[in-house]
Amino acid sequence: MKLLFEKHKEGRRGFSYEKSDVPEAKALDKKYLRKNDAHLASLSELEVVRHYSCLSRLNYSVDTNFYPLGSCTMKYNPKFTERIAALEGFTDLHPLLPQLSGGGMLAQGSLEVLYESDRLLSEITGMKGFTMQPLAGAHGELTGVMLIAAYHKAQGARRKYILVPDSSHGTNPASAAIAGYEVIVIPTLPDGNMDLVEYKKKLTSDVAAVMLTCPDTLGLFNPRIKEITDMAHAVGALMYYDGANLNAMLGKCRPGDIGFDVVHLNLHKTFATPHGGGGPGAGPVGVSERLLEFLPISLVIRRADGTFALDYHRHKSIGYIAPFYGNFGVILKAYAYILRLGREGLIAASEAAVLNANYVRVKLKEYYDLPFDKICMHECVFSASRQAKSGVHAIDIAKYLIDKGYHPPTIYFPLIVKESIMIEPTETESKETLDEFIDVMIEIARLAKENPSAVTQAPLHMPIKRLDETKAAREPNLRWQSQ
Amino acid sequence: MSYVPHTKDDIQVMLKAIGLSSVDELFRDIPASLRPKSFNVPAGSSEFDVTQRLKKLSVKNATGLVNFVGAGFYDHFIPAAVDAIVNRPEFYTAYTPYQPECSQGWLQAIYEYQTIICELTGLDVSNASLYDGGTALYEAAMMAVRATGRNKIVMDSGINLIYRTMLYTYTSNLSVEFVEIPVVHGQSSREELYKHLDDKTAAVILQNPNFFGAVDDHSDIVERVHKVGALAIASVYPVSLGMLKSPGEMGFDIATGEGQSLGIPLSFGGPYLGFMAAKKELVRQMPGRIVGATVDKDGKRGFVLTLQTREQHIRREKATSNICSNEALCALRAAVFVALLGKDGLKELALRNYDKAEFAKSELSRIKGVEVKRSSPTFNEFTIMLPRHADDVVYKMIDKGFACGFPLGRFYKGMDNYLLVAVTEKKTREDIRRLADSLEAVLG
């Protein structure tokens, strides 16, 4: 498709501000003004709308395609939350309003949403309190690690290391490193669980925290998880819970009860806010009692008279991690979702998510290697090693699925499984959708044996074929330029 | 309600396929001792009830005030077409375009967004977005630390205090040293700033227009910064770039900013849009996703996430940043907003803001006891000095239906009587006149 800029016509307008009702002011001195106009496209409103409407149709999305992207929890995003988030009372509120003298009363609705979200998430996870500020999951991780650092500092200790398993999300070690820690990686045993011997060896009094997902990135619940948290606590280290996989265990198990001290949640995963093509998300962070005093500034509190206010007098706080109160528009949708589902709905969601993943697991295990053949939680991880022998790799399977109208599962993650295919169906997909997907996966397994090139050529029915990614990286073309 | 489509029969058939007899057995790996101590979430409600409940909350927010508060976050008009486009589920229910063949719409839209950001800032390369203006500034500072191997950051105190505070938070466990330069007569003090330029300086950060709304040409500073081998970082307000000299034209190496003003609602502080552009030699130090153009097997143009060896999912603890999800949908808003306005529209918008603010200055300056600070030219926001504590005036103006500005005493010592007033294109001549009349009455 042509780019916006290739559709430009000088003098055309898509929007104009009409006549001004104030006099034209004396122009600024030239030295303050741009010499070169930005080269922006000029199109009519219809042209812009058509351009983007046509672009949108080139995407697979949850509303149009099954999207079993492991670890991303691409569940259905209920439409009513969009309507709520578009209410002007929420969208038009300036974030500094409650910081004006007397302004707190002008934002009571939004402050209540934040306060109640904090309370609900605390109960759901078994934590003492949340900051709603982190703007995405990884941002929550960074916040969480900074909270851990503040805690140890207050104990008079400067601990040096953070432990992560080799199956962890890349964001875990990256967040730890960016916050100033050195990362130690703990290997995974053939049964899919963390190597506890190696863990014990590395778990010294210089370890600040251990970062884990639970269930882990293989989709497995480690029955010895409590031992892991107890061992960490015994040496004074804190436990960090990466909430990417919380959708597996709502009402079944709470990170707070297992002994986690810091938890981040991905509201865009578990709590059904749309992924937006890569964001915005929201990554609230919950903590245990001993970390409450370090939470970022500000926090919403409830006064004795039932009104809500912002608390800035937090002397031990790590400070400001976001300009305001978080991705409010996202938090609002998650809040509405939790109210809608309620206790039973949340539990039912996790149950169906786990049921769906196991259904896919048993239906496909005859056709694909299943490195960890046991009951999984919300996702199952296969390996395409068998197919790779005939030249059909995980990437080829992904591309063939695209041709068949499926967004592929996550591939090549977790890194510890060769040719990994990580399938997370989520709870909102029907048995019929799963059956059709399973049939296509079986067809691919058959083709891998009988006619591998039918798979390795894919996709053939999309607007483009496979792209030259090497060229993209070696000769970066990152913006349009006029000829 | 849980949006689960299964019938009872479906569940039985699926359990049977798995070889289990109950859903509970699926959770048998969770020991009894780890079952929730409580799970006191209220029972679910109907769509109607939840909607009513939240509608009631929404009207508890006072959005009926005529708003002159800006301070980095501005009340601009959003054309309906922006909402119509970002509300297309093919955009908002997709995720990061890892699989290019089924994500060309998103990838092309981001490539176009990157181009727009490069054009606005006058720089070579842009990423696909960051969380907000503050985290973008922090990422820029760390880019400079990595690129120069130095650790001193000199920053102007005309940078939004919220952002400065965020920088301190993020670097509190790192060996990064900050020096803050005072603002003199509304502008960066060259004299003070130059004292701190040396071979330890990684970067100098400036904001234009600065927090007080003052416009500057930083070309002279940037030249001196480069002489000591440091990088110059600009934090900018994108709407102002419809008329103001771009960071690229001033020689800056990196430009970041808050993109909220480009078609994104105020929404009580988020979601917003951090943007970042840089000179091309810094591209491998950039954080976040980047989209590039390439060709497919048949030589047809296509777009793909590229230069991923910078990123956490490949490099893990050695990545340039930990960012994964960004603010794609907000970036799309910004791109559509700019696409609708086009070159002429953006210029018109910037000029309209400027004209309205100048008109407001003249209206407010006729009030006895109010002094409009005119030591520097401004864009759409300016400082006035009141005869008494600004907090008190703001409080009384709320009763009159105005959020009349941001009291600077909240962020700056000794500025209790100062008020920062923002005037966007949405404010009519009538709004501005009424603001002046009401302020006069309150002060009278």
Interface residues (C-beta under 8 A of the other chain):
Chain A: M1 L3 L4 F5 G11 R12 R13 G14 F15 S16 Y17 S20 D21 V22 P23 E24 A25 K26 L28 D29 K31 Y32 L33 R34 K35 N36 D37 A38 H39 L40 A41 S42 L43 E45 V48 V49 H51 Y52 S53 C54 L55 S56 R57 L58 N59 Y60 S61 V62 D63 T64 N65 Y67 L69 C72 M74 K75 Y76 N77 P78 F80 E82 R83 I84 A86 L87 E88 G89 F90 T91 D92 L93 H94 P95 L96 L97 Q99 L100 S101 G102 G103 M105 L106 A107 Q108 G109 S110 E112 V113 L120 E123 I124 G126 L135 A136 G137 A138 H139 E141 L142 M146 A149 H169 G170 T171 P173 A174 S175 A176 A177 I178 A179 G180 V183 L220 F221 N222 P223 I225 K226 M249 G251 K252 C253 R254 D257 I258 N266 H268 A272 P274 H275 G276 G277 G278 G279 P280 G281 A282 P296 I318 G319 Y320 I321 A322 P323 F324 Y325 G326 N327 F328 G329 V330 L332 Y335 A336 I338 L339 R340 L341 G342 R343 E344 G345 L346 I347 A348 A349 E351 A352 V354 L355 N356 N358 Y359 R361 V362 K363 K374 I375 M377 A398 K399 I402 H407 P408 F413 E427 T428 E429 S430 K431 P459 M462 P463 I464 K465 R466 L467 D468 E469 K471 A472 A473 P476 N477 L478 R479 W480
Chain B: M1 S2 Y3 V4 P5 H6 D10 I11 V13 M14 L15 A17 I18 G19 L20 V23 E25 L26 F27 R28 D29 I30 P31 S33 L34 R35 P36 K37 S38 F39 N40 V41 P42 A43 G44 S45 S46 E47 V50 T51 R53 L54 K55 K56 L57 S58 V59 K60 N61 A62 T63 L65 N67 V69 A71 G72 F73 D75 P79 A81 D83 A84 I85 N87 R88 P89 E90 F91 Y92 T93 A94 Y95 T96 P97 Y98 Q99 P100 E101 C102 S103 Q104 G105 W106 Q108 A109 Y111 E112 Q114 T115 I116 C118 E119 L120 G122 D124 V125 S126 A128 S129 Y131 D132 G133 G134 T135 M142 I162 Y163 T165 M166 Y168 T169 Y170 S172 N173 L174 V215 D216 D217 L241 G242 M243 L244 K245 S246 E249 E258 P265 L266 S267 F268 G269 G270 P271 Y272 V283 R289 I290 V291 G292 A293 T294 V295 D296 K297 D298 K300 G302 F303 V304 T306 L307 Q308 T309 E311 Q312 H313 I314 R315 R316 E317 K318 A319 S321 N322 I323 C324 S325 N326 E327 A328 L329 C330 L332 V336 V338 A339 L340 L341 G342 K343 D344 G345 L346 K347 E348 L349 R352 Y354 D355 K356 E358 F359 P377 D391 D392 V394 Y395 I398 A403 F406 P407 R410 E425 T428 R429 E430 I432
